[in-house]
Amino acid sequence: MPQQQEMSRLTLDLSRQQHRKLKAWTQQAAESVGVVDVPMAVVLRWLVATLTLDPRDDDYGLLARELQRAVLEHLRAEQSHAQDGS
């Protein structure tokens, strides 16, 4: 019997618009891959796994680097905006 990984729960609050867009995307993805449903949790787990990859060690290294760069750029912009507002 395969050993199950211990899971940790994460709660994520999305705006209604973000939720609708993600749900629409998962419905399109389900149609694209020929399944009834693609759970949002599966997509979010894959995004977290990709974001936390070592860019040197994986087939998705380029994607991981780009995703990490984009997230850091967003965080820096938010920080700069917050400092400008104080």
C-alpha positions as CSV (number, residue, x, y, z in Angstrom):
1,M,0.0,0.0,0.0
2,P,1.5,3.4,-1.0
3,Q,2.5,5.7,1.8
4,Q,0.3,8.8,1.8
5,Q,2.0,12.2,2.2
6,E,1.0,14.2,5.2
7,M,-1.0,17.2,3.9
8,S,-1.2,20.6,5.4
9,R,-4.3,22.7,4.9
10,L,-4.1,26.2,3.4
11,T,-7.0,28.6,3.3
12,L,-7.0,31.1,0.4
13,D,-9.4,34.0,0.1
14,L,-10.1,35.0,-3.4
15,S,-12.2,37.9,-4.7
16,R,-15.4,36.8,-6.4
17,Q,-13.9,37.8,-9.8
18,Q,-10.7,35.7,-9.1
19,H,-12.8,32.7,-8.1
20,R,-15.0,33.0,-11.2
21,K,-12.0,33.3,-13.5
22,L,-10.2,30.4,-11.9
23,K,-13.4,28.2,-12.1
24,A,-13.9,29.2,-15.7
25,W,-10.2,28.3,-16.5
26,T,-10.6,24.9,-14.8
27,Q,-13.7,24.2,-16.7
28,Q,-11.9,25.1,-20.0
29,A,-9.0,22.9,-18.9
30,A,-11.4,20.0,-18.2
31,E,-12.8,20.3,-21.7
32,S,-9.3,20.5,-23.2
33,V,-8.0,17.3,-21.5
34,G,-11.3,15.5,-21.9
35,V,-12.4,15.1,-18.3
36,V,-15.6,16.1,-16.4
37,D,-13.8,18.4,-13.9
38,V,-10.4,19.8,-13.0
39,P,-10.5,20.7,-9.3
40,M,-9.1,24.1,-8.5
41,A,-7.0,22.5,-5.7
42,V,-5.1,20.4,-8.3
43,V,-4.3,23.5,-10.3
44,L,-3.2,25.4,-7.2
45,R,-1.1,22.5,-5.9
46,W,0.7,22.3,-9.3
47,L,1.4,26.1,-9.2
48,V,2.8,25.9,-5.7
49,A,5.0,22.9,-6.7
50,T,6.2,24.7,-9.8
51,L,6.9,27.9,-7.9
52,T,9.0,26.1,-5.3
53,L,11.0,24.0,-7.7
54,D,14.8,24.4,-7.9
55,P,15.1,25.9,-11.3
56,R,18.4,24.0,-12.0
57,D,17.0,20.5,-11.3
58,D,13.9,20.0,-13.2
59,D,12.4,19.9,-16.7
60,Y,10.2,22.8,-15.6
61,G,13.3,24.9,-14.6
62,L,12.6,27.7,-17.1
63,L,9.0,27.9,-16.1
64,A,9.9,27.9,-12.4
65,R,12.4,30.7,-12.9
66,E,9.8,32.8,-14.8
67,L,7.1,32.2,-12.2
68,Q,9.5,33.0,-9.4
69,R,10.6,36.2,-11.2
70,A,7.0,37.3,-11.8
71,V,6.0,36.7,-8.2
72,L,9.0,38.6,-6.8
73,E,8.4,41.4,-9.2
74,H,4.7,41.6,-8.0
75,L,5.8,41.6,-4.4
76,R,8.3,44.3,-5.0
77,A,5.7,46.5,-6.8
78,E,3.3,45.9,-3.9
79,Q,6.0,46.9,-1.4
80,S,6.9,50.0,-3.4
81,H,3.2,51.0,-3.7
82,A,2.7,50.5,0.1
83,Q,5.7,52.7,0.9
84,D,4.5,55.4,-1.5
85,G,1.1,55.4,0.2
86,S,2.5,56.0,3.7
